[in-house]
Amino acid sequence: MGRSNRETRVAHEYHERTAHSPASVRTSTHSLDWDVKPFPFKVYTDLPPLALPREVDPLAIDTLAALAARPREGAGRVTLADLTALLYYSAGVTKKKTYAGGGEVLFRAAPSTGALYQTEVYVAAGRVDGLEPGLYHFCPGDFALRRLRAGDVRAPLAHAVADETVARRAVTVMLTAIYWRNTWKYQARAYRHLFWDSGTVLAQLLAAGAALGLVPRLYTGFVDADVNRVLGVDAERESALELVALGPEGAPASPLAVVEDLRHPYMPLSPSEVDYPLLREIHAASMLDTPDDVRAWREAGRRVVEEGAPRPLVTLPPPREASGRSLGETIQRRGSTREFGHTPLSAAELATVLWAATRTIDADVPAGLVDLYLIVNAVEGIESGTYSYRPEAHAVELLKAGRYRNESAYLCLEQPIGGDAAAVIYFLAPLARILGAFGNRGYRLANLEAGIAGGRVYLAAYAQGFGASGLTFYDAHVVEFFSPHAAGTDAIFVVALGRAAESGRVTIGTTPTRPRRPSA
Ligand SMILES: Cc1cc2nc3c(=O)[nH]c(=O)nc-3n(C[C@H](O)[C@H](O)[C@H](O)COP(=O)(O)O)c2cc1C
């Protein structure tokens, strides 16, 4: 693996220095400078838009079947309509909200911290019916692609990922993050958000890819500088995070002799920006430098997931097989619940969410890095208390019986929504062990796995007709609360679940941004 990637003090320090505590929150002097709020879209000024079709496949498959990756047979080809659906359901604008005073927010398919949407999407098209081979940027603002490079770039991507199948799969979708869009509000802690938020986009991209029969495979290990060069991003401000290869394999793309430097101008995000070196440092320290580093890194991480010691378990009801709501409709209607009422969930509803969140993903690294802990406030048939979820047994282990609404709100940075929720899922991970195996890049993986699982929690909740919201948290207090069971782990991410109070129901039933009909 890369030399600096092994110096895991960098990730440990980053994690410590960006932890929230009551003291850090109360002494923070950071205030939002609205004059420099970053523009939410990347707009290339010298490239003509290539409008995507306005009619999007409704993804009629049941949401829970798509999350289980039990979809139809692998599709024999990828069409522009497939690509359009992938982009719309993972990163498209799904609703618009206008606020008193004239402010307007264009909400996207996937949830994102602060609705700041720093995740950008690029496409390396090889064999897509209806689209010339090339490298494209997707702009959700005008729902268009812009071609950054003519010609097939799958071969240099396959080299960077150290996996030649990438040169044979029909298309690769790449996610990057523009730091300033998120650091504007969250400062250096934004680095965690890059992975939570690209994780929620991936949860939806992987589900949509499975629904379309495109057999998506996720890549988290790659030569960062090479992928950034292919994309032509200014790596001090924007960097590649993950790649997803999709579609059938065909003849390999021919290698490119040289990857020319790209210099397409784009609109500045704001009149000025603030640099957060801590974020750039952890990102640089988790880079891989050569394809050999990528291979060694992948190999080193294979044995990190250990079996826990057996403990007495409470079996959960089997997950529901179908929700009755299609994947397309679930994504279209999804939104973060802003206020929960105290109406309970059923045990089967909670069990289905936990099961869907922990389905394995076809990826270059093993899953199971992150453990799910729960505070159950109101779930019929499950005693109130704290639990740890065991996916392999689809069962929970009771840690402490009792009523913990006050604690669940407190741990979520004192946000009342954490106390009103029927259940709150806290994702914790043994960071020291993960960094030991994967180096600093393990920090990306832990946050990403929790982000993907969190994105799936949203989908499984909305499919079943109730709500969810990602939440931030007091790091050390979360671990302490779940200890001794959770001793030695670190808090990574939190999602709350429950039925919306009337006023908390922000998005269900809002009008889609474009007419949508089933395709032939
Ligand atoms: C990783 C993550 C963390 C979040 N943290 C919070 C939070 O601490 N408090 C909160 O009210 N909303 C939180 N949210 C919800 C976002 O504010 C919401 O996703 C965003 O405003 C977009 O709205 P939508 O999800 O309704 O489309 C979080 C969302 C995500 C994905």
The ligand as a Gaussian input file, in Angstrom:
#p B3LYP/6-31G(d) Opt

LIG

0 1
 C      -25.101000      11.793000       6.447000
 C      -26.267000      12.652000       6.812000
 C      -26.288000      13.329000       8.057000
 C      -27.349000      14.150000       8.385000
 N      -27.365000      14.781000       9.609000
 C      -28.464000      15.504000       9.969000
 C      -28.557000      16.102000      11.259000
 O      -27.654000      15.975000      12.100000
 N      -29.694000      16.787000      11.556000
 C      -30.722000      16.927000      10.676000
 O      -31.731000      17.568000      10.990000
 N      -30.641000      16.381000       9.407000
 C      -29.565000      15.669000       9.050000
 N      -29.497000      15.084000       7.802000
 C      -30.577000      15.290000       6.816000
 C      -30.160000      16.324000       5.747000
 O      -30.284000      17.617000       6.288000
 C      -31.016000      16.136000       4.498000
 O      -30.635000      14.933000       3.870000
 C      -30.853000      17.265000       3.494000
 O      -31.380000      18.462000       4.004000
 C      -31.562000      16.931000       2.188000
 O      -32.940000      16.745000       2.400000
 P      -33.719000      15.395000       2.064000
 O      -32.987000      14.272000       2.720000
 O      -35.097000      15.612000       2.651000
 O      -33.742000      15.247000       0.587000
 C      -28.413000      14.284000       7.460000
 C      -28.386000      13.606000       6.239000
 C      -27.323000      12.796000       5.919000
 C      -27.299000      12.064000       4.599000

